[in-house]
Amino acid sequence: MAPTGVAGTNAYPGLVFRRSQPDPVQDPETVDVDPMQASKGRPTPTRKEAEAARKQSLKVPSDPKAAKRALRDRERQERALQREALMRGDERALPARDRGPGKAFVRRWVDSRRLLSDYFIFIALAVLALSFIPSKVTQVLVFYGWVVMLAILVGETGFVVFRVRRALAKEFPNPEDRKGCLLYTVMRAIQIRRLRLPPPQVRPGGKPVKP
């Protein structure tokens, strides 16, 4: 018969410390898990299972073709959101060439004026239509009319740059704040109003554009 000890004590005291021995080496395919998961009695997931769970959380299809389609869809959505913000004039969505208080001042100044460039497309179409008339007199008139129009456009752009330069110097005394604004003024002034990006936020005369 096995010897019995005092109640509440172990007859083999050496057995009490056996659980302090190190656990057997885990399988290298296993990875660490969160203690909350381990406390729930769940088995330790393998590396492949963890990678699959990560892909599932990112919603990346395992099929390469499906993954490419999902990537294209995400990029298309991001471009649509960025363009929508650009059309609203959101500063965060503007390209680097359009950012800054100086560039915003130039846009407001140029967009609040009526310029020849606003009607350039209509004048160009009229000149193109007249050029098809088989008449030497008409051809000469079209040629000189085109030259005169270009001269007026260049003169108007120079006048706009001159006035914007004075306004910028008054509004932004620090030259660093006006860096690149004059070239930006030229590019903005010679563009057709409907094709300007970011779109004008003010109408000719200074009234804000209705959303």
C-alpha positions as CSV (number, residue, x, y, z in Angstrom):
1,M,0.0,0.0,0.0
2,A,1.1,3.5,-0.8
3,P,2.0,5.4,2.3
4,T,-0.4,8.1,3.4
5,G,0.6,11.5,4.8
6,V,-1.0,14.1,6.8
7,A,-4.2,15.5,5.3
8,G,-3.6,18.5,3.0
9,T,0.1,17.5,2.3
10,N,1.6,15.6,-0.5
11,A,3.4,12.3,0.2
12,Y,5.8,13.0,-2.6
13,P,7.0,16.6,-2.2
14,G,9.4,16.4,-5.2
15,L,6.4,16.2,-7.5
16,V,5.3,19.8,-6.5
17,F,8.2,21.3,-8.6
18,R,7.9,19.3,-11.7
19,R,5.7,21.9,-13.4
20,S,8.5,24.5,-13.2
21,Q,10.4,22.6,-15.9
22,P,10.6,24.5,-19.3
23,D,7.9,23.7,-21.9
24,P,8.9,21.7,-24.9
25,V,10.2,23.7,-27.9
26,Q,7.4,24.9,-30.1
27,D,7.0,24.2,-33.7
28,P,8.8,26.8,-35.8
29,E,5.7,27.1,-37.9
30,T,3.9,28.7,-34.9
31,V,3.8,32.3,-34.1
32,D,3.1,34.3,-30.9
33,V,-0.5,35.2,-30.3
34,D,-2.2,37.7,-28.1
35,P,-2.6,36.6,-24.4
36,M,-6.3,37.3,-24.6
37,Q,-6.6,34.7,-27.4
38,A,-4.5,32.2,-25.5
39,S,-6.6,32.6,-22.4
40,K,-9.6,31.5,-24.5
41,G,-8.1,28.1,-25.1
42,R,-7.5,28.6,-28.8
43,P,-4.6,26.8,-30.4
44,T,-1.6,28.8,-31.5
45,P,-2.0,29.6,-35.2
46,T,0.7,28.7,-37.6
47,R,2.6,31.2,-39.7
48,K,0.6,30.4,-42.8
49,E,-2.7,30.9,-40.9
50,A,-1.5,34.2,-39.5
51,E,-0.5,35.4,-43.0
52,A,-3.9,34.3,-44.4
53,A,-5.7,36.1,-41.6
54,R,-3.7,39.3,-42.3
55,K,-4.6,39.2,-46.0
56,Q,-8.2,38.6,-45.1
57,S,-8.1,41.7,-42.8
58,L,-6.7,43.8,-45.6
59,K,-9.3,42.3,-48.0
60,V,-6.7,41.4,-50.5
61,P,-7.9,38.5,-52.7
62,S,-5.5,35.6,-53.0
63,D,-6.0,35.3,-56.7
64,P,-3.5,37.6,-58.5
65,K,-6.0,38.7,-61.1
66,A,-8.6,39.6,-58.5
67,A,-5.9,41.4,-56.4
68,K,-5.0,43.5,-59.4
69,R,-8.6,44.4,-60.1
70,A,-9.1,45.3,-56.4
71,L,-6.0,47.5,-56.6
72,R,-7.2,49.3,-59.7
73,D,-10.6,49.8,-58.1
74,R,-9.0,51.4,-55.1
75,E,-6.8,53.6,-57.2
76,R,-9.8,54.7,-59.3
77,Q,-11.8,55.6,-56.2
78,E,-8.8,57.6,-54.7
79,R,-8.4,59.5,-58.0
80,A,-12.1,60.3,-58.0
81,L,-12.0,61.5,-54.4
82,Q,-8.9,63.6,-55.1
83,R,-10.5,65.2,-58.2
84,E,-13.7,65.9,-56.3
85,A,-11.6,67.7,-53.6
86,L,-9.7,69.5,-56.4
87,M,-12.9,70.8,-57.9
88,R,-14.0,72.1,-54.5
89,G,-10.7,73.9,-54.2
90,D,-9.6,72.0,-51.2
91,E,-6.0,73.0,-50.4
92,R,-5.0,69.5,-49.3
93,A,-5.9,68.1,-52.7
94,L,-4.1,70.7,-54.8
95,P,-0.9,69.9,-56.7
96,A,2.3,71.4,-55.3
97,R,2.3,74.1,-58.0
98,D,-1.1,75.4,-56.8
99,R,-0.5,75.4,-53.1
100,G,0.3,78.3,-50.9
101,P,-1.4,81.6,-49.9
102,G,0.3,83.5,-52.8
103,K,-1.0,81.1,-55.4
104,A,-4.5,81.4,-53.9
105,F,-4.3,85.2,-54.1
106,V,-3.3,85.0,-57.7
107,R,-6.2,82.7,-58.6
108,R,-8.7,85.1,-56.9
109,W,-7.2,88.1,-58.6
110,V,-7.1,86.6,-62.1
111,D,-10.5,84.9,-61.9
112,S,-12.2,88.1,-60.7
113,R,-11.3,89.9,-64.0
114,R,-12.6,89.5,-67.5
115,L,-9.7,88.7,-69.9
116,L,-9.2,88.2,-73.6
117,S,-8.3,84.6,-72.9
118,D,-11.9,84.0,-71.7
119,Y,-13.0,84.5,-75.4
120,F,-9.9,83.1,-77.1
121,I,-11.6,79.8,-78.1
122,F,-14.4,81.7,-79.8
123,I,-12.1,84.1,-81.6
124,A,-9.9,81.2,-82.7
125,L,-12.8,79.3,-84.1
126,A,-14.0,82.4,-86.0
127,V,-10.5,82.9,-87.5
128,L,-10.4,79.2,-88.5
129,A,-13.7,79.4,-90.2
130,L,-12.7,82.5,-92.1
131,S,-9.5,80.9,-93.3
132,F,-11.5,78.5,-95.4
133,I,-12.9,81.3,-97.6
134,P,-11.1,81.2,-101.0
135,S,-10.3,84.9,-101.1
136,K,-6.9,86.5,-101.0
137,V,-8.3,89.6,-99.3
138,T,-10.0,87.4,-96.6
139,Q,-6.8,85.5,-96.1
140,V,-4.8,88.7,-95.6
141,L,-7.4,90.0,-93.2
142,V,-7.4,86.7,-91.2
143,F,-3.6,86.8,-91.0
144,Y,-3.4,90.3,-89.7
145,G,-6.4,89.8,-87.4
146,W,-4.6,86.8,-85.9
147,V,-1.4,88.8,-85.3
148,V,-3.4,91.7,-83.8
149,M,-5.2,89.3,-81.5
150,L,-2.0,87.7,-80.3
151,A,-0.4,91.1,-79.7
152,I,-3.4,92.2,-77.6
153,L,-3.2,88.9,-75.7
154,V,0.5,89.4,-74.9
155,G,0.0,93.0,-73.9
156,E,-3.0,92.1,-71.7
157,T,-1.0,89.4,-70.0
158,G,1.9,91.7,-69.3
159,F,-0.5,94.3,-67.8
160,V,-2.0,91.6,-65.6
161,V,1.4,90.5,-64.4
162,F,2.4,94.1,-63.6
163,R,-0.7,94.7,-61.5
164,V,-0.5,91.3,-59.7
165,R,3.1,92.0,-58.9
166,R,2.2,95.2,-57.2
167,A,-0.7,93.6,-55.3
168,L,1.5,90.7,-54.2
169,A,4.2,93.0,-52.9
170,K,1.6,94.8,-50.8
171,E,-0.1,91.6,-49.6
172,F,3.0,89.5,-49.0
173,P,6.0,91.6,-48.0
174,N,8.2,88.5,-47.6
175,P,9.7,87.6,-51.0
176,E,9.6,83.9,-50.2
177,D,5.8,84.0,-50.1
178,R,5.7,85.4,-53.6
179,K,8.1,82.8,-55.1
180,G,6.8,81.4,-58.4
181,C,3.6,83.6,-58.3
182,L,4.4,85.7,-61.4
183,L,4.9,82.7,-63.7
184,Y,1.7,81.2,-62.1
185,T,-0.1,84.4,-63.0
186,V,0.9,84.1,-66.6
187,M,-0.2,80.5,-66.8
188,R,-3.5,81.3,-65.1
189,A,-4.2,84.4,-67.3
190,I,-3.7,82.7,-70.7
191,Q,-5.9,79.7,-69.8
192,I,-9.5,79.6,-70.9
193,R,-11.7,80.2,-67.9
194,R,-13.6,76.9,-68.2
195,L,-10.4,74.9,-68.4
196,R,-8.7,76.4,-65.4
197,L,-7.7,74.0,-62.6
198,P,-8.4,74.5,-59.8
199,P,-11.7,75.9,-61.0
200,P,-12.4,79.6,-60.3
201,Q,-14.0,80.2,-57.0
202,V,-15.1,83.8,-57.9
203,R,-16.9,85.2,-60.8
204,P,-15.8,88.2,-62.8
205,G,-16.4,91.1,-60.5
206,G,-15.5,89.3,-57.3
207,K,-18.7,87.5,-56.4
208,P,-18.2,83.9,-55.2
209,V,-19.2,81.1,-57.4
210,K,-22.3,79.2,-56.3
211,P,-21.5,75.6,-55.4
